[in-house]
């Protein structure tokens, strides 16, 4: 299924202010958020055919994205 890029703040609008705050005050959160955004964009590029990769590569990236998103969400809830 092809999707558009969804920044973390778009997926969790209720945490928009906290995302901004953590990005500027927590280096670990900022690093994970950048990794999530880069991975999300890479997935969109693969899905839209801008870049080519195997289906297993795409699935691996999707699994990594879910793990990162879960970790970031847990940090936002804390």
N, C-alpha and C positions, 0 to 999 in steps of 0.2 A: 504494500500500500504506500503510495507516494504522499508525502506530507510537506508542508511548508516548515521553514525554520521557526522554532518556538523558543524564544529566550526564556530563561527561568522566571523572570518577572511576569511574563505573559501566562505561563503555566500556573503560577502561584501569585495572582494579583493581590491576594490578601497579605502577602509578605513583601510587597514591593519596597516599602521603606526599610524593612529589616534586611532585605537583600542588599540594598545600597549601603546601609550601615555596616554590615558584615564585610562587604567587599573592601571597604576602606579601613576597617579596624582589625580584621582577622586575616592574617596572611594565608592560613591553611584554607579557610573558606574561599578566599579570592582565587587561590590556585585551583581548587576543585571546580569552582564556577567557570574559570577560563577553560579547563579541560572539558567540562560539560558542553560549553558553547562551541568549542572547536570540534568536538566529536559530533554534536548535533548537526553542524554545518557540513561535516564530511559525509554524514549519512544522507543528508538531502542531496548533496552532489552525486552520490552513488545512485540514489533512487531516481534522480532526474536524468541520469545519463551524462552529466557533465564530466564525471570521472567514471572509469570502468573498474570493476572489481568482481570477485566471485560472490555467489550468494552466501557462502560460509563466512566470508570477510564481512559482508553486510550484517549478518546475524550476530557475529562477534561484536561488532561495533554497537549494535543495538543493545546487547546484553551489558556492555560496559556503560552505555548511557543510562540504562535503568539503574545499575548499581550506583553510579555517581549521583543520579537524581534522588535516589533513596537516602544516600548519605547526606546530601545537601538539605533535603527536606527535614531529616532528623535534627540537623543543626539549626534549622529555622524554627522548629518547634520548641527547642530547648530554651 
